[in-house]
Amino acid sequence: MSPIVVRRSSKSFFEQFPDAPSTADGCRSLIKHWIESGAIGPTNATHLLFAIWAMTQSYADFSAQVSFFIDSAKLSSSNCNTAEKLITGLVLAAVRPDARRAAVLPPAHAGG
């Protein structure tokens, strides 16, 4: 299973993963651990969580609007797979631990 799952559901992003931290602090701690270990580049853990949640939850909460923009009566498995690949790519590009990301992202400590 990919790290990001787009589904038409009201489940929170992390509820889909049984071994995921169960609190916001736990999620932030896990992301900070990934940063410290060099697995991902420096980023604001809270805003990363909001961004992932917003991108994935939008498909559930605004399926009528999404359907309008994809020119279809409802979301298909293919639409969800396409969204999953795009969102995964966006998130991984944003947190890659190399210098190319520095030009487009604010410092990890910037704002909230």
Buried (B, 14 or more C-beta within 10 A) or exposed (E): EEEBBBBEEEEEBBEBEEEEBEEEEEBBEBBBEBBEEEEBBBBBBBBBBEBBEEBBBBBBEEEEEBBEEBEEEEBEEEBBEBBBEEBBEBBEEBBEBEEEBEEEBEEBEEEE
